[in-house]
Amino acid sequence: MSRTSVRQAVALLRSEGLVIVEPPRGTFVRAVEPTETVTLRKGDTATARMPTPAERRELEMGEGIPVIVIFRADGSREMFGADRIRLGR
């Protein structure tokens, strides 16, 4: 396998949030985050999207992990890393 192929594979794994790169130490499989169940109530909606760099820092998330944004019926908003929650009713 060529260096180019390895770099492309690592870049893909990183973009999917499956590995983290720690220069100069190396590339490591990302640890599985513990999950919590977030309950959606009547009138709540949820959407998934990629976070901004500021949101990623605020939530202490790596690259390639989407966020789930919950819009509550009362007008409030909550944001979670998609790898850290399960949605329930």
PDB file of N, CA, C and O in Angstrom:
ATOM      1  N   MET A   1       0.849  -1.174   0.000  1.00  0.00           N
ATOM      2  CA  MET A   1       0.000   0.000   0.000  1.00  0.00           C
ATOM      3  C   MET A   1       0.897   1.240   0.000  1.00  0.00           C
ATOM      4  O   MET A   1       1.881   1.293   0.738  1.00  0.00           O
ATOM      5  N   SER A   2       0.567   2.217  -0.809  1.00  0.00           N
ATOM      6  CA  SER A   2       1.390   3.414  -0.917  1.00  0.00           C
ATOM      7  C   SER A   2       1.075   4.401   0.207  1.00  0.00           C
ATOM      8  O   SER A   2       0.026   4.314   0.845  1.00  0.00           O
ATOM      9  N   ARG A   3       1.980   5.325   0.439  1.00  0.00           N
ATOM     10  CA  ARG A   3       1.759   6.365   1.452  1.00  0.00           C
ATOM     11  C   ARG A   3       0.520   7.193   1.134  1.00  0.00           C
ATOM     12  O   ARG A   3      -0.219   7.589   2.036  1.00  0.00           O
ATOM     13  N   THR A   4       0.299   7.450  -0.138  1.00  0.00           N
ATOM     14  CA  THR A   4      -0.877   8.226  -0.547  1.00  0.00           C
ATOM     15  C   THR A   4      -2.154   7.503  -0.146  1.00  0.00           C
ATOM     16  O   THR A   4      -3.088   8.127   0.356  1.00  0.00           O
ATOM     17  N   SER A   5      -2.202   6.193  -0.364  1.00  0.00           N
ATOM     18  CA  SER A   5      -3.383   5.411   0.005  1.00  0.00           C
ATOM     19  C   SER A   5      -3.606   5.433   1.514  1.00  0.00           C
ATOM     20  O   SER A   5      -4.741   5.558   1.975  1.00  0.00           O
ATOM     21  N   VAL A   6      -2.530   5.312   2.278  1.00  0.00           N
ATOM     22  CA  VAL A   6      -2.639   5.335   3.741  1.00  0.00           C
ATOM     23  C   VAL A   6      -3.122   6.696   4.205  1.00  0.00           C
ATOM     24  O   VAL A   6      -3.997   6.781   5.066  1.00  0.00           O
ATOM     25  N   ARG A   7      -2.566   7.761   3.650  1.00  0.00           N
ATOM     26  CA  ARG A   7      -3.002   9.115   4.031  1.00  0.00           C
ATOM     27  C   ARG A   7      -4.480   9.328   3.713  1.00  0.00           C
ATOM     28  O   ARG A   7      -5.212   9.917   4.508  1.00  0.00           O
ATOM     29  N   GLN A   8      -4.915   8.846   2.548  1.00  0.00           N
ATOM     30  CA  GLN A   8      -6.326   8.984   2.171  1.00  0.00           C
ATOM     31  C   GLN A   8      -7.222   8.194   3.129  1.00  0.00           C
ATOM     32  O   GLN A   8      -8.289   8.666   3.519  1.00  0.00           O
ATOM     33  N   ALA A   9      -6.784   6.998   3.502  1.00  0.00           N
ATOM     34  CA  ALA A   9      -7.572   6.167   4.414  1.00  0.00           C
ATOM     35  C   ALA A   9      -7.677   6.820   5.792  1.00  0.00           C
ATOM     36  O   ALA A   9      -8.757   6.846   6.383  1.00  0.00           O
ATOM     37  N   VAL A  10      -6.566   7.345   6.307  1.00  0.00           N
ATOM     38  CA  VAL A  10      -6.578   8.018   7.608  1.00  0.00           C
ATOM     39  C   VAL A  10      -7.447   9.268   7.548  1.00  0.00           C
ATOM     40  O   VAL A  10      -8.191   9.550   8.487  1.00  0.00           O
ATOM     41  N   ALA A  11      -7.361  10.019   6.452  1.00  0.00           N
ATOM     42  CA  ALA A  11      -8.190  11.219   6.305  1.00  0.00           C
ATOM     43  C   ALA A  11      -9.673  10.855   6.311  1.00  0.00           C
ATOM     44  O   ALA A  11     -10.482  11.568   6.906  1.00  0.00           O
ATOM     45  N   LEU A  12     -10.031   9.767   5.661  1.00  0.00           N
ATOM     46  CA  LEU A  12     -11.429   9.325   5.643  1.00  0.00           C
ATOM     47  C   LEU A  12     -11.884   8.908   7.039  1.00  0.00           C
ATOM     48  O   LEU A  12     -12.961   9.304   7.485  1.00  0.00           O
ATOM     49  N   LEU A  13     -11.071   8.115   7.728  1.00  0.00           N
ATOM     50  CA  LEU A  13     -11.419   7.693   9.087  1.00  0.00           C
ATOM     51  C   LEU A  13     -11.547   8.900  10.028  1.00  0.00           C
ATOM     52  O   LEU A  13     -12.424   8.934  10.892  1.00  0.00           O
ATOM     53  N   ARG A  14     -10.679   9.870   9.851  1.00  0.00           N
ATOM     54  CA  ARG A  14     -10.731  11.087  10.673  1.00  0.00           C
ATOM     55  C   ARG A  14     -12.001  11.889  10.376  1.00  0.00           C
ATOM     56  O   ARG A  14     -12.645  12.388  11.299  1.00  0.00           O
ATOM     57  N   SER A  15     -12.361  12.015   9.106  1.00  0.00           N
ATOM     58  CA  SER A  15     -13.558  12.775   8.739  1.00  0.00           C
ATOM     59  C   SER A  15     -14.824  12.101   9.253  1.00  0.00           C
ATOM     60  O   SER A  15     -15.838  12.768   9.460  1.00  0.00           O
ATOM     61  N   GLU A  16     -14.777  10.789   9.459  1.00  0.00           N
ATOM     62  CA  GLU A  16     -15.915  10.047   9.995  1.00  0.00           C
ATOM     63  C   GLU A  16     -15.910  10.032  11.525  1.00  0.00           C
ATOM     64  O   GLU A  16     -16.820   9.480  12.142  1.00  0.00           O
ATOM     65  N   GLY A  17     -14.888  10.637  12.137  1.00  0.00           N
ATOM     66  CA  GLY A  17     -14.822  10.693  13.593  1.00  0.00           C
ATOM     67  C   GLY A  17     -14.406   9.384  14.241  1.00  0.00           C
ATOM     68  O   GLY A  17     -14.634   9.186  15.434  1.00  0.00           O
ATOM     69  N   LEU A  18     -13.794   8.480  13.467  1.00  0.00           N
ATOM     70  CA  LEU A  18     -13.420   7.178  14.001  1.00  0.00           C
ATOM     71  C   LEU A  18     -12.017   7.130  14.574  1.00  0.00           C
ATOM     72  O   LEU A  18     -11.715   6.272  15.405  1.00  0.00           O
ATOM     73  N   VAL A  19     -11.155   8.041  14.141  1.00  0.00           N
ATOM     74  CA  VAL A  19      -9.792   8.106  14.680  1.00  0.00           C
ATOM     75  C   VAL A  19      -9.465   9.544  15.043  1.00  0.00           C
ATOM     76  O   VAL A  19     -10.067  10.489  14.534  1.00  0.00           O
ATOM     77  N   ILE A  20      -8.501   9.681  15.932  1.00  0.00           N
ATOM     78  CA  ILE A  20      -7.973  11.004  16.263  1.00  0.00           C
ATOM     79  C   ILE A  20      -6.492  11.004  15.939  1.00  0.00           C
ATOM     80  O   ILE A  20      -5.808   9.992  16.092  1.00  0.00           O
ATOM     81  N   VAL A  21      -6.009  12.138  15.496  1.00  0.00           N
ATOM     82  CA  VAL A  21      -4.599  12.281  15.155  1.00  0.00           C
ATOM     83  C   VAL A  21      -3.975  13.205  16.190  1.00  0.00           C
ATOM     84  O   VAL A  21      -4.435  14.327  16.397  1.00  0.00           O
ATOM     85  N   GLU A  22      -2.920  12.718  16.837  1.00  0.00           N
ATOM     86  CA  GLU A  22      -2.218  13.482  17.861  1.00  0.00           C
ATOM     87  C   GLU A  22      -0.755  13.637  17.460  1.00  0.00           C
ATOM     88  O   GLU A  22       0.088  12.828  17.849  1.00  0.00           O
ATOM     89  N   PRO A  23      -0.448  14.694  16.670  1.00  0.00           N
ATOM     90  CA  PRO A  23       0.953  14.892  16.287  1.00  0.00           C
ATOM     91  C   PRO A  23       1.786  15.184  17.528  1.00  0.00           C
ATOM     92  O   PRO A  23       1.276  15.884  18.404  1.00  0.00           O
ATOM     93  N   PRO A  24       2.959  14.736  17.677  1.00  0.00           N
ATOM     94  CA  PRO A  24       3.676  13.777  16.820  1.00  0.00           C
ATOM     95  C   PRO A  24       3.468  12.330  17.259  1.00  0.00           C
ATOM     96  O   PRO A  24       4.149  11.438  16.754  1.00  0.00           O
ATOM     97  N   ARG A  25       2.538  12.075  18.193  1.00  0.00           N
ATOM     98  CA  ARG A  25       2.360  10.725  18.741  1.00  0.00           C
ATOM     99  C   ARG A  25       1.833   9.723  17.735  1.00  0.00           C
ATOM    100  O   ARG A  25       2.316   8.592  17.678  1.00  0.00           O
ATOM    101  N   GLY A  26       0.840  10.122  16.932  1.00  0.00           N
ATOM    102  CA  GLY A  26       0.306   9.182  15.951  1.00  0.00           C
ATOM    103  C   GLY A  26      -1.195   9.270  15.802  1.00  0.00           C
ATOM    104  O   GLY A  26      -1.823  10.247  16.209  1.00  0.00           O
ATOM    105  N   THR A  27      -1.754   8.237  15.215  1.00  0.00           N
ATOM    106  CA  THR A  27      -3.187   8.145  14.953  1.00  0.00           C
ATOM    107  C   THR A  27      -3.757   7.026  15.812  1.00  0.00           C
ATOM    108  O   THR A  27      -3.193   5.934  15.880  1.00  0.00           O
ATOM    109  N   PHE A  28      -4.892   7.308  16.476  1.00  0.00           N
ATOM    110  CA  PHE A  28      -5.476   6.366  17.417  1.00  0.00           C
ATOM    111  C   PHE A  28      -6.970   6.210  17.180  1.00  0.00           C
ATOM    112  O   PHE A  28      -7.640   7.160  16.776  1.00  0.00           O
ATOM    113  N   VAL A  29      -7.491   5.018  17.429  1.00  0.00           N
ATOM    114  CA  VAL A  29      -8.933   4.773  17.361  1.00  0.00           C
ATOM    115  C   VAL A  29      -9.574   5.566  18.496  1.00  0.00           C
ATOM    116  O   VAL A  29      -9.116   5.520  19.638  1.00  0.00           O
ATOM    117  N   ARG A  30     -10.642   6.295  18.165  1.00  0.00           N
ATOM    118  CA  ARG A  30     -11.318   7.136  19.150  1.00  0.00           C
ATOM    119  C   ARG A  30     -12.086   6.262  20.135  1.00  0.00           C
ATOM    120  O   ARG A  30     -12.710   5.274  19.748  1.00  0.00           O
ATOM    121  N   ALA A  31     -12.034   6.634  21.400  1.00  0.00           N
ATOM    122  CA  ALA A  31     -12.760   5.912  22.443  1.00  0.00           C
ATOM    123  C   ALA A  31     -14.269   6.114  22.260  1.00  0.00           C
ATOM    124  O   ALA A  31     -14.718   7.164  21.801  1.00  0.00           O
ATOM    125  N   VAL A  32     -15.023   5.105  22.623  1.00  0.00           N
ATOM    126  CA  VAL A  32     -16.478   5.185  22.554  1.00  0.00           C
ATOM    127  C   VAL A  32     -16.963   6.045  23.723  1.00  0.00           C
ATOM    128  O   VAL A  32     -16.599   5.804  24.874  1.00  0.00           O
ATOM    129  N   GLU A  33     -17.785   7.047  23.414  1.00  0.00           N
ATOM    130  CA  GLU A  33     -18.319   7.934  24.440  1.00  0.00           C
ATOM    131  C   GLU A  33     -19.528   7.282  25.118  1.00  0.00           C
ATOM    132  O   GLU A  33     -20.327   6.619  24.456  1.00  0.00           O
ATOM    133  N   PRO A  34     -19.665   7.469  26.434  1.00  0.00           N
ATOM    134  CA  PRO A  34     -20.887   6.976  27.083  1.00  0.00           C
ATOM    135  C   PRO A  34     -22.083   7.766  26.566  1.00  0.00           C
ATOM    136  O   PRO A  34     -21.977   8.961  26.288  1.00  0.00           O
ATOM    137  N   THR A  35     -23.227   7.085  26.439  1.00  0.00           N
ATOM    138  CA  THR A  35     -24.410   7.753  25.893  1.00  0.00           C
ATOM    139  C   THR A  35     -25.463   7.965  26.971  1.00  0.00           C
ATOM    140  O   THR A  35     -25.506   7.265  27.982  1.00  0.00           O
ATOM    141  N   GLU A  36     -26.298   8.944  26.720  1.00  0.00           N
ATOM    142  CA  GLU A  36     -27.461   9.192  27.569  1.00  0.00           C
ATOM    143  C   GLU A  36     -28.678   9.269  26.654  1.00  0.00           C
ATOM    144  O   GLU A  36     -28.560   9.577  25.468  1.00  0.00           O
ATOM    145  N   THR A  37     -29.831   8.989  27.214  1.00  0.00           N
ATOM    146  CA  THR A  37     -31.067   9.086  26.448  1.00  0.00           C
ATOM    147  C   THR A  37     -31.680  10.459  26.681  1.00  0.00           C
ATOM    148  O   THR A  37     -31.862  10.883  27.823  1.00  0.00           O
ATOM    149  N   VAL A  38     -31.993  11.142  25.604  1.00  0.00           N
ATOM    150  CA  VAL A  38     -32.646  12.449  25.668  1.00  0.00           C
ATOM    151  C   VAL A  38     -34.073  12.244  25.158  1.00  0.00           C
ATOM    152  O   VAL A  38     -34.283  11.741  24.054  1.00  0.00           O
ATOM    153  N   THR A  39     -35.034  12.635  25.968  1.00  0.00           N
ATOM    154  CA  THR A  39     -36.435  12.415  25.640  1.00  0.00           C
ATOM    155  C   THR A  39     -36.995  13.580  24.842  1.00  0.00           C
ATOM    156  O   THR A  39     -36.853  14.743  25.220  1.00  0.00           O
ATOM    157  N   LEU A  40     -37.636  13.241  23.728  1.00  0.00           N
ATOM    158  CA  LEU A  40     -38.364  14.234  22.935  1.00  0.00           C
ATOM    159  C   LEU A  40     -39.808  14.242  23.430  1.00  0.00           C
ATOM    160  O   LEU A  40     -40.457  13.200  23.520  1.00  0.00           O
ATOM    161  N   ARG A  41     -40.292  15.433  23.746  1.00  0.00           N
ATOM    162  CA  ARG A  41     -41.667  15.583  24.218  1.00  0.00           C
ATOM    163  C   ARG A  41     -42.533  16.105  23.078  1.00  0.00           C
ATOM    164  O   ARG A  41     -42.020  16.509  22.034  1.00  0.00           O
ATOM    165  N   LYS A  42     -43.819  16.094  23.277  1.00  0.00           N
ATOM    166  CA  LYS A  42     -44.759  16.558  22.260  1.00  0.00           C
ATOM    167  C   LYS A  42     -44.392  17.981  21.832  1.00  0.00           C
ATOM    168  O   LYS A  42     -44.226  18.867  22.670  1.00  0.00           O
ATOM    169  N   GLY A  43     -44.269  18.186  20.534  1.00  0.00           N
ATOM    170  CA  GLY A  43     -43.937  19.497  19.991  1.00  0.00           C
ATOM    171  C   GLY A  43     -42.449  19.746  19.794  1.00  0.00           C
ATOM    172  O   GLY A  43     -42.070  20.724  19.149  1.00  0.00           O
ATOM    173  N   ASP A  44     -41.588  18.868  20.346  1.00  0.00           N
ATOM    174  CA  ASP A  44     -40.144  19.007  20.160  1.00  0.00           C
ATOM    175  C   ASP A  44     -39.755  18.501  18.775  1.00  0.00           C
ATOM    176  O   ASP A  44     -40.392  17.593  18.240  1.00  0.00           O
ATOM    177  N   THR A  45     -38.717  19.085  18.200  1.00  0.00           N
ATOM    178  CA  THR A  45     -38.150  18.593  16.950  1.00  0.00           C
ATOM    179  C   THR A  45     -36.645  18.484  17.116  1.00  0.00           C
ATOM    180  O   THR A  45     -36.058  19.125  17.988  1.00  0.00           O
ATOM    181  N   ALA A  46     -36.028  17.674  16.281  1.00  0.00           N
ATOM    182  CA  ALA A  46     -34.577  17.490  16.334  1.00  0.00           C
ATOM    183  C   ALA A  46     -34.030  17.491  14.922  1.00  0.00           C
ATOM    184  O   ALA A  46     -34.691  17.053  13.981  1.00  0.00           O
ATOM    185  N   THR A  47     -32.808  17.994  14.789  1.00  0.00           N
ATOM    186  CA  THR A  47     -32.132  17.993  13.502  1.00  0.00           C
ATOM    187  C   THR A  47     -30.659  17.655  13.733  1.00  0.00           C
ATOM    188  O   THR A  47     -30.117  17.877  14.816  1.00  0.00           O
ATOM    189  N   ALA A  48     -30.032  17.120  12.704  1.00  0.00           N
ATOM    190  CA  ALA A  48     -28.602  16.792  12.772  1.00  0.00           C
ATOM    191  C   ALA A  48     -27.859  17.656  11.768  1.00  0.00           C
ATOM    192  O   ALA A  48     -28.358  17.927  10.677  1.00  0.00           O
ATOM    193  N   ARG A  49     -26.653  18.088  12.150  1.00  0.00           N
ATOM    194  CA  ARG A  49     -25.801  18.863  11.243  1.00  0.00           C
ATOM    195  C   ARG A  49     -24.368  18.795  11.757  1.00  0.00           C
ATOM    196  O   ARG A  49     -24.114  18.346  12.874  1.00  0.00           O
ATOM    197  N   MET A  50     -23.456  19.241  10.937  1.00  0.00           N
ATOM    198  CA  MET A  50     -22.061  19.313  11.374  1.00  0.00           C
ATOM    199  C   MET A  50     -21.880  20.576  12.215  1.00  0.00           C
ATOM    200  O   MET A  50     -22.435  21.620  11.873  1.00  0.00           O
ATOM    201  N   PRO A  51     -21.118  20.505  13.301  1.00  0.00           N
ATOM    202  CA  PRO A  51     -20.943  21.662  14.171  1.00  0.00           C
ATOM    203  C   PRO A  51     -19.960  22.675  13.588  1.00  0.00           C
ATOM    204  O   PRO A  51     -19.122  22.345  12.749  1.00  0.00           O
ATOM    205  N   THR A  52     -20.086  23.906  14.051  1.00  0.00           N
ATOM    206  CA  THR A  52     -19.085  24.913  13.725  1.00  0.00           C
ATOM    207  C   THR A  52     -17.835  24.610  14.552  1.00  0.00           C
ATOM    208  O   THR A  52     -17.920  23.857  15.522  1.00  0.00           O
ATOM    209  N   PRO A  53     -16.690  25.170  14.199  1.00  0.00           N
ATOM    210  CA  PRO A  53     -15.495  24.952  15.021  1.00  0.00           C
ATOM    211  C   PRO A  53     -15.716  25.385  16.479  1.00  0.00           C
ATOM    212  O   PRO A  53     -15.241  24.714  17.396  1.00  0.00           O
ATOM    213  N   ALA A  54     -16.425  26.489  16.701  1.00  0.00           N
ATOM    214  CA  ALA A  54     -16.685  26.959  18.072  1.00  0.00           C
ATOM    215  C   ALA A  54     -17.562  25.966  18.833  1.00  0.00           C
ATOM    216  O   ALA A  54     -17.316  25.694  20.008  1.00  0.00           O
ATOM    217  N   GLU A  55     -18.581  25.425  18.169  1.00  0.00           N
ATOM    218  CA  GLU A  55     -19.445  24.436  18.822  1.00  0.00           C
ATOM    219  C   GLU A  55     -18.667  23.164  19.140  1.00  0.00           C
ATOM    220  O   GLU A  55     -18.859  22.560  20.195  1.00  0.00           O
ATOM    221  N   ARG A  56     -17.787  22.758  18.223  1.00  0.00           N
ATOM    222  CA  ARG A  56     -16.978  21.561  18.454  1.00  0.00           C
ATOM    223  C   ARG A  56     -16.090  21.747  19.677  1.00  0.00           C
ATOM    224  O   ARG A  56     -15.940  20.825  20.478  1.00  0.00           O
ATOM    225  N   ARG A  57     -15.499  22.934  19.828  1.00  0.00           N
ATOM    226  CA  ARG A  57     -14.676  23.215  21.008  1.00  0.00           C
ATOM    227  C   ARG A  57     -15.529  23.225  22.271  1.00  0.00           C
ATOM    228  O   ARG A  57     -15.144  22.651  23.290  1.00  0.00           O
ATOM    229  N   GLU A  58     -16.696  23.882  22.203  1.00  0.00           N
ATOM    230  CA  GLU A  58     -17.582  23.987  23.360  1.00  0.00           C
ATOM    231  C   GLU A  58     -18.034  22.608  23.851  1.00  0.00           C
ATOM    232  O   GLU A  58     -18.103  22.360  25.055  1.00  0.00           O
ATOM    233  N   LEU A  59     -18.336  21.723  22.913  1.00  0.00           N
ATOM    234  CA  LEU A  59     -18.798  20.382  23.261  1.00  0.00           C
ATOM    235  C   LEU A  59     -17.650  19.388  23.420  1.00  0.00           C
ATOM    236  O   LEU A  59     -17.874  18.216  23.725  1.00  0.00           O
ATOM    237  N   GLU A  60     -16.420  19.862  23.212  1.00  0.00           N
ATOM    238  CA  GLU A  60     -15.219  19.027  23.313  1.00  0.00           C
ATOM    239  C   GLU A  60     -15.341  17.787  22.431  1.00  0.00           C
ATOM    240  O   GLU A  60     -15.191  16.654  22.889  1.00  0.00           O
ATOM    241  N   MET A  61     -15.618  18.040  21.147  1.00  0.00           N
ATOM    242  CA  MET A  61     -15.810  16.977  20.170  1.00  0.00           C
ATOM    243  C   MET A  61     -14.689  16.963  19.146  1.00  0.00           C
ATOM    244  O   MET A  61     -14.085  17.993  18.848  1.00  0.00           O
ATOM    245  N   GLY A  62     -14.423  15.788  18.618  1.00  0.00           N
ATOM    246  CA  GLY A  62     -13.466  15.674  17.539  1.00  0.00           C
ATOM    247  C   GLY A  62     -14.097  15.989  16.200  1.00  0.00           C
ATOM    248  O   GLY A  62     -15.300  16.229  16.102  1.00  0.00           O
ATOM    249  N   GLU A  63     -13.272  15.985  15.178  1.00  0.00           N
ATOM    250  CA  GLU A  63     -13.764  16.238  13.827  1.00  0.00           C
ATOM    251  C   GLU A  63     -14.608  15.068  13.347  1.00  0.00           C
ATOM    252  O   GLU A  63     -14.422  13.931  13.781  1.00  0.00           O
ATOM    253  N   GLY A  64     -15.540  15.364  12.441  1.00  0.00           N
ATOM    254  CA  GLY A  64     -16.317  14.329  11.800  1.00  0.00           C
ATOM    255  C   GLY A  64     -17.541  13.850  12.560  1.00  0.00           C
ATOM    256  O   GLY A  64     -18.235  12.943  12.099  1.00  0.00           O
ATOM    257  N   ILE A  65     -17.819  14.443  13.720  1.00  0.00           N
ATOM    258  CA  ILE A  65     -18.963  14.012  14.520  1.00  0.00           C
ATOM    259  C   ILE A  65     -20.063  15.061  14.401  1.00  0.00           C
ATOM    260  O   ILE A  65     -19.834  16.228  14.719  1.00  0.00           O
ATOM    261  N   PRO A  66     -21.247  14.669  13.950  1.00  0.00           N
ATOM    262  CA  PRO A  66     -22.338  15.643  13.857  1.00  0.00           C
ATOM    263  C   PRO A  66     -22.906  15.995  15.225  1.00  0.00           C
ATOM    264  O   PRO A  66     -22.641  15.315  16.216  1.00  0.00           O
ATOM    265  N   VAL A  67     -23.685  17.057  15.263  1.00  0.00           N
ATOM    266  CA  VAL A  67     -24.422  17.418  16.475  1.00  0.00           C
ATOM    267  C   VAL A  67     -25.901  17.188  16.218  1.00  0.00           C
ATOM    268  O   VAL A  67     -26.375  17.268  15.085  1.00  0.00           O
ATOM    269  N   ILE A  68     -26.610  16.905  17.282  1.00  0.00           N
ATOM    270  CA  ILE A  68     -28.063  16.832  17.260  1.00  0.00           C
ATOM    271  C   ILE A  68     -28.560  18.079  17.982  1.00  0.00           C
ATOM    272  O   ILE A  68     -28.210  18.315  19.138  1.00  0.00           O
ATOM    273  N   VAL A  69     -29.371  18.868  17.301  1.00  0.00           N
ATOM    274  CA  VAL A  69     -29.942  20.072  17.908  1.00  0.00           C
ATOM    275  C   VAL A  69     -31.410  19.793  18.165  1.00  0.00           C
ATOM    276  O   VAL A  69     -32.157  19.451  17.249  1.00  0.00           O
ATOM    277  N   ILE A  70     -31.819  19.942  19.419  1.00  0.00           N
ATOM    278  CA  ILE A  70     -33.215  19.712  19.800  1.00  0.00           C
ATOM    279  C   ILE A  70     -33.858  21.061  20.056  1.00  0.00           C
ATOM    280  O   ILE A  70     -33.394  21.848  20.882  1.00  0.00           O
ATOM    281  N   PHE A  71     -34.921  21.307  19.339  1.00  0.00           N
ATOM    282  CA  PHE A  71     -35.713  22.526  19.521  1.00  0.00           C
ATOM    283  C   PHE A  71     -36.934  22.147  20.348  1.00  0.00           C
ATOM    284  O   PHE A  71     -37.816  21.427  19.881  1.00  0.00           O
ATOM    285  N   ARG A  72     -36.972  22.636  21.567  1.00  0.00           N
ATOM    286  CA  ARG A  72     -38.064  22.306  22.481  1.00  0.00           C
ATOM    287  C   ARG A  72     -39.293  23.135  22.148  1.00  0.00           C
ATOM    288  O   ARG A  72     -39.186  24.239  21.612  1.00  0.00           O
ATOM    289  N   ALA A  73     -40.455  22.595  22.468  1.00  0.00           N
ATOM    290  CA  ALA A  73     -41.720  23.276  22.196  1.00  0.00           C
ATOM    291  C   ALA A  73     -41.804  24.619  22.920  1.00  0.00           C
ATOM    292  O   ALA A  73     -42.523  25.517  22.482  1.00  0.00           O
ATOM    293  N   ASP A  74     -41.063  24.760  24.037  1.00  0.00           N
ATOM    294  CA  ASP A  74     -41.094  26.023  24.790  1.00  0.00           C
ATOM    295  C   ASP A  74     -40.160  27.090  24.207  1.00  0.00           C
ATOM    296  O   ASP A  74     -40.043  28.180  24.769  1.00  0.00           O
ATOM    297  N   GLY A  75     -39.490  26.784  23.079  1.00  0.00           N
ATOM    298  CA  GLY A  75     -38.608  27.755  22.428  1.00  0.00           C
ATOM    299  C   GLY A  75     -37.136  27.601  22.788  1.00  0.00           C
ATOM    300  O   GLY A  75     -36.286  28.253  22.182  1.00  0.00           O
ATOM    301  N   SER A  76     -36.819  26.756  23.758  1.00  0.00           N
ATOM    302  CA  SER A  76     -35.414  26.554  24.123  1.00  0.00           C
ATOM    303  C   SER A  76     -34.750  25.601  23.128  1.00  0.00           C
ATOM    304  O   SER A  76     -35.414  24.948  22.323  1.00  0.00           O
ATOM    305  N   ARG A  77     -33.426  25.543  23.210  1.00  0.00           N
ATOM    306  CA  ARG A  77     -32.649  24.723  22.282  1.00  0.00           C
ATOM    307  C   ARG A  77     -31.560  23.997  23.058  1.00  0.00           C
ATOM    308  O   ARG A  77     -30.948  24.574  23.957  1.00  0.00           O
ATOM    309  N   GLU A  78     -31.319  22.751  22.722  1.00  0.00           N
ATOM    310  CA  GLU A  78     -30.245  21.962  23.327  1.00  0.00           C
ATOM    311  C   GLU A  78     -29.412  21.350  22.208  1.00  0.00           C
ATOM    312  O   GLU A  78     -29.933  21.028  21.140  1.00  0.00           O
ATOM    313  N   MET A  79     -28.108  21.191  22.461  1.00  0.00           N
ATOM    314  CA  MET A  79     -27.220  20.640  21.443  1.00  0.00           C
ATOM    315  C   MET A  79     -26.353  19.553  22.077  1.00  0.00           C
ATOM    316  O   MET A  79     -25.831  19.722  23.179  1.00  0.00           O
ATOM    317  N   PHE A  80     -26.208  18.435  21.363  1.00  0.00           N
ATOM    318  CA  PHE A  80     -25.447  17.296  21.852  1.00  0.00           C
ATOM    319  C   PHE A  80     -24.597  16.724  20.729  1.00  0.00           C
ATOM    320  O   PHE A  80     -24.959  16.819  19.556  1.00  0.00           O
ATOM    321  N   GLY A  81     -23.475  16.135  21.086  1.00  0.00           N
ATOM    322  CA  GLY A  81     -22.719  15.348  20.117  1.00  0.00           C
ATOM    323  C   GLY A  81     -23.523  14.115  19.755  1.00  0.00           C
ATOM    324  O   GLY A  81     -24.044  13.438  20.642  1.00  0.00           O
ATOM    325  N   ALA A  82     -23.635  13.810  18.480  1.00  0.00           N
ATOM    326  CA  ALA A  82     -24.473  12.693  18.038  1.00  0.00           C
ATOM    327  C   ALA A  82     -23.962  11.349  18.549  1.00  0.00           C
ATOM    328  O   ALA A  82     -24.729  10.388  18.621  1.00  0.00           O
ATOM    329  N   ASP A  83     -22.697  11.268  18.900  1.00  0.00           N
ATOM    330  CA  ASP A  83     -22.156  10.017  19.405  1.00  0.00           C
ATOM    331  C   ASP A  83     -22.399   9.849  20.898  1.00  0.00           C
ATOM    332  O   ASP A  83     -22.005   8.834  21.472  1.00  0.00           O
ATOM    333  N   ARG A  84     -23.043  10.826  21.539  1.00  0.00           N
ATOM    334  CA  ARG A  84     -23.215  10.798  22.988  1.00  0.00           C
ATOM    335  C   ARG A  84     -24.665  10.669  23.439  1.00  0.00           C
ATOM    336  O   ARG A  84     -24.926  10.601  24.640  1.00  0.00           O
ATOM    337  N   ILE A  85     -25.624  10.634  22.494  1.00  0.00           N
ATOM    338  CA  ILE A  85     -27.032  10.549  22.910  1.00  0.00           C
ATOM    339  C   ILE A  85     -27.813   9.544  22.092  1.00  0.00           C
ATOM    340  O   ILE A  85     -27.429   9.161  20.987  1.00  0.00           O
ATOM    341  N   ARG A  86     -28.919   9.133  22.675  1.00  0.00           N
ATOM    342  CA  ARG A  86     -29.967   8.379  21.993  1.00  0.00           C
ATOM    343  C   ARG A  86     -31.224   9.204  22.171  1.00  0.00           C
ATOM    344  O   ARG A  86     -31.450   9.767  23.242  1.00  0.00           O
ATOM    345  N   LEU A  87     -32.041   9.284  21.142  1.00  0.00           N
ATOM    346  CA  LEU A  87     -33.299  10.020  21.247  1.00  0.00           C
ATOM    347  C   LEU A  87     -34.400   9.044  21.610  1.00  0.00           C
ATOM    348  O   LEU A  87     -34.482   7.949  21.054  1.00  0.00           O
ATOM    349  N   GLY A  88     -35.250   9.448  22.548  1.00  0.00           N
ATOM    350  CA  GLY A  88     -36.355   8.600  22.993  1.00  0.00           C
ATOM    351  C   GLY A  88     -37.633   9.400  23.098  1.00  0.00           C
ATOM    352  O   GLY A  88     -37.617  10.626  22.994  1.00  0.00           O
ATOM    353  N   ARG A  89     -38.710   8.729  23.298  1.00  0.00           N
ATOM    354  CA  ARG A  89     -40.026   9.361  23.496  1.00  0.00           C
ATOM    355  C   ARG A  89     -40.610   8.865  24.773  1.00  0.00           C
ATOM    356  O   ARG A  89     -41.715   9.263  25.142  1.00  0.00           O
TER     357      ARG A  89
END
